[in-house]
């Protein structure tokens, strides 16, 4: 029984440490789908390869 209490205390301490280090940057909302999902930014237009060159 005491092992469960010690495990809980260690887990709680680790959790509080991670939350304190991350501050307000932790997203606890779970998976995101649709409009809420964040995607990597698109490459700038200047870096795009031209499709075809006009003569």
Secondary structure, DSSP 8 states (H G I E B T S, - for coil): -HHHHHHHHHHHHHHHHHHHHHGGG---S----GGG--------GGGS--S----
